[in-house]
Protein backbone atom coordinates (compact mmCIF):
# COMPACT_ATOMS: atom_id res chain seq x y z
CA UNK A 1 0.00 0.00 0.00
CA UNK A 2 1.36 3.36 -0.94
CA UNK A 3 1.05 6.24 1.49
CA UNK A 4 2.01 9.00 -0.92
CA UNK A 5 0.47 10.05 -4.18
CA UNK A 6 2.15 8.24 -7.04
CA UNK A 7 2.26 8.73 -10.79
CA UNK A 8 -1.26 9.16 -12.10
CA UNK A 9 -4.03 11.43 -10.86
CA UNK A 10 -4.54 12.46 -7.25
CA UNK A 11 -7.68 14.33 -6.28
CA UNK A 12 -7.76 16.28 -3.00
CA UNK A 13 -10.77 17.58 -1.07
CA UNK A 14 -10.58 19.84 1.96
CA UNK A 15 -13.62 21.16 3.79
CA UNK A 16 -13.00 24.03 6.21
CA UNK A 17 -16.54 25.13 7.01
CA UNK A 18 -17.69 23.61 10.29
CA UNK A 19 -15.39 20.80 11.36
CA UNK A 20 -12.34 20.61 9.11
CA UNK A 21 -12.19 17.48 6.94
CA UNK A 22 -9.87 16.32 4.18
CA UNK A 23 -9.11 13.36 1.97
CA UNK A 24 -7.41 12.36 -1.25
CA UNK A 25 -7.89 9.64 -3.83
CA UNK A 26 -5.17 8.43 -6.19
CA UNK A 27 -5.72 6.69 -9.52
CA UNK A 28 -2.43 5.16 -10.66
CA UNK A 29 -0.97 5.75 -14.11
CA UNK A 30 -1.19 2.02 -14.90
CA UNK A 31 -4.90 2.06 -14.07
CA UNK A 32 -5.43 5.06 -16.33
CA UNK A 33 -3.60 3.24 -19.13
CA UNK A 34 -5.76 0.13 -18.72
CA UNK A 35 -9.18 1.53 -17.73
CA UNK A 36 -8.95 5.07 -19.07
CA UNK A 37 -10.98 8.01 -17.91
CA UNK A 38 -13.63 5.80 -16.30
CA UNK A 39 -11.22 4.92 -13.48
CA UNK A 40 -10.57 8.63 -12.88
CA UNK A 41 -14.30 9.35 -12.84
CA UNK A 42 -14.90 6.55 -10.34
CA UNK A 43 -12.17 7.80 -8.00
CA UNK A 44 -13.33 11.40 -8.19
CA UNK A 45 -16.98 10.38 -7.69
CA UNK A 46 -16.01 8.45 -4.57
CA UNK A 47 -14.15 11.46 -3.13
CA UNK A 48 -17.03 13.83 -3.92
CA UNK A 49 -19.48 11.40 -2.32
CA UNK A 50 -17.44 11.31 0.89
CA UNK A 51 -17.27 15.12 0.91
CA UNK A 52 -21.02 15.49 0.30
CA UNK A 53 -21.82 13.05 3.11
CA UNK A 54 -19.35 14.80 5.47
CA UNK A 55 -17.54 11.46 5.77
CA UNK A 56 -13.98 12.64 5.17
CA UNK A 57 -11.56 12.25 8.09
CA UNK A 58 -11.30 15.16 10.53
CA UNK A 59 -8.10 17.16 10.23
CA UNK A 60 -6.40 20.17 11.73
CA UNK A 61 -5.68 23.11 9.39
CA UNK A 62 -2.07 22.12 8.60
CA UNK A 63 -2.39 18.34 8.77
CA UNK A 64 -1.38 16.24 5.79
CA UNK A 65 -4.26 15.05 3.65
CA UNK A 66 -5.23 11.44 4.48
CA UNK A 67 -5.45 8.90 1.67
CA UNK A 68 -9.04 7.64 1.46
CA UNK A 69 -8.90 5.67 -1.79
CA UNK A 70 -6.44 4.12 -4.22
CA UNK A 71 -7.36 2.83 -7.66
CA UNK A 72 -4.68 0.47 -9.01
CA UNK A 73 -4.66 -2.21 -11.69
CA UNK A 74 -4.73 -4.92 -8.99
CA UNK A 75 -7.48 -3.57 -6.77
CA UNK A 76 -9.53 -0.66 -5.51
CA UNK A 77 -8.78 0.23 -1.90
CA UNK A 78 -11.12 2.42 0.13
CA UNK A 79 -10.44 3.41 3.71
CA UNK A 80 -8.42 5.96 5.62
CA UNK A 81 -4.65 5.93 5.65
CA UNK A 82 -3.01 8.71 7.60
CA UNK A 83 0.14 10.02 5.97
CA UNK A 84 2.83 10.87 8.49
CA UNK A 85 6.46 11.82 8.15
CA UNK A 86 7.60 8.34 9.27
CA UNK A 87 5.97 6.87 6.11
CA UNK A 88 8.49 8.61 3.87
Phi, psi and omega in degrees: 000129177277150177243003177234153173302144178237181182304132182139217178244134174235123179256134180244144172227136178220122179252125183247349178280131185076224177279132184291133179224153178203158176190159176220151178234134178244134173246116186292157179300318179300320179295319178296322178295321184276312188258348177071204186296336180299322178295320178295318178298319181295316179296315179295319179299320178297315180297316179295324178297314178301317180296316181295327181271004183055042183252008176287154179297146174291142178219162170269160186309325184250014176292154173290153181282123180289144174281124181244355178193144178221119177259114177234172181292334181278324190194167169247123179250131176232132180168201177233124176236112178288139178255117179237167185296335179288345178284344184286000000 
